[in-house]
């Protein structure tokens, strides 16, 4: 869905929101159909798989339809880096889940490990630039300073 935001701007700029709604509708139909097939067999994991497939279809439809009125090249290099990072993070989490019991503590642990590994991989593949990282650090410092300014502990 996040990747569709790139494509969706073209629909908005060229006032083709009905076409954008059509892509959402088709993707939604695929999602409902796949949920009907996958949930009885795979449970909540089937719902996740169905949602992922429908989002990929949404992106492909969005690119194909928007190209007719706004030719552009998708950032394929960036998409590959994000996909690579996502797959490695997912494999690490699936591996870790085999050794953990179901609990809120373990869920929080997996979220932290997943986010940390994903961001690290994006940084290592140079998808997140050092300047962007420095910007976030300075923003967090200023936010922290404003939050706790003048308080003594």
N, C-alpha and C positions, 0 to 999 in steps of 0.2 A: 504494500500500500504506500509505503514511504517513497518507493521508487516511482510510483505513478504521479507523485506530486510534481516531478520534473515535466512530465507529459501533460498533466492537467492544466498547467499554466497556459499552454498553447490553446487549449479549448476555451479557456476564460478570455484570453486576449482577443481571439478571433470571434468571440461570442457564439461559440458552437457548443453551448452547455447541453443542448438536447442530445447531441452526439456523445458527449461525455456521459450523460445519464444512460444512454443506450449501452455503452461499454460496461458501466456498473451493473446494469440489468442483466446482460449476458453473463458476466462474471458471477453474479449472484445466482443465476439459474444453475450454472455449473457447480457452484458451491453447494446448493441445496441437493442437487442430484448426487454429488459425490458423498455428501453427508448421509443420504439415505443408503448408499452402498457401503460406506466405510464404517460408520458408527456401530452398526450391529456386530461387525466382525472385529474391529480394532478399538472400539470405545473412544475415549477422549483423544487418543493418539490419532485415530481415524479422522476426527474432526479437525485436528491440526494439519494433517496431511491434505485434507480437502481444502482447507482455507489457504494453505500455501499454493496449491495447484491453481486455485481460483485467482489468487493475486498475481501469479505468473501470467495467467491468461489475460487478466485485466491490463497488465503492463504491455503485453504483446499486442493486444487489440488497440490499446491507447496509442502505441507507437505507429501501428499500421494505419489507423484511421486519421490521426493528426498529421501524418506525413503528407496527406493529400492537400492540405491547406497550409501547412507549415513545415516545409522540408528541413530536417535537422538530423544530425548524427547523434545517436545515443552514446553516452560516455562509456563505451564498452570496456575500456581498460579499468575504469573505476568500478564498473559492475563486476568484473572478474575478481578484482581485489576484495570487494565486499563479499562476494559469493565464496571465495576461497577462505576468508576469515570466518565466515559463518559456518562453513562445513567443518573446519578444524575445531572451532569452539563447540559445535554440536557433538562431534565425535568425542571430545574430551569429557563433555557432560554425560553422555551416554555411558562412557567407560566408568566415570565416577559413580553414577547412579547404581551400578551393579554392586557396589560395596556399601551403600548407605541405606538405612531404613527410612521409611516415610515419616518425616516429622517436620515441624515448622523450622527448627534449627537447621536441619539439613537443607531445606528449601532455601533459606536465607543464604547458607553457605554456597549452594549451587548458583544462586543469582549473582553473588559477589564474584565467584570464580568465573562464571560465564561472562559477565560484563568486563571484568579485568582482562581475561584472555582475549576477548573480542577487540577491545580497545588497544591492547598491546599488539595484536596481529595487524590491526589497521595502521598503527604507528610504524611497525616493522616493514610493512609493504609500502610505506610512504603515502598512504591514502590520507592519513592525518599528518599534516605538516608540522614541523617544530614551531613555526610561528603561530599556528592555530592553537597548539597546546599551551604556548606561553600566554596567549590571549585569555584562554580559559583560566589558567592559573592566576593571572592578575585580576580577572573578574572575581574569582572565588576569594582572593585576598581582600579585595575592596568590600565584597559582600560580608565577609566575616568581620572586618573592621567596623562596618556600619552596624552590624547586628549586635556586637559586643562593645561598642564605643562608649566610654565613660562608665562602664560597670567595673566595680572592683570586687574581687572574689577573695 
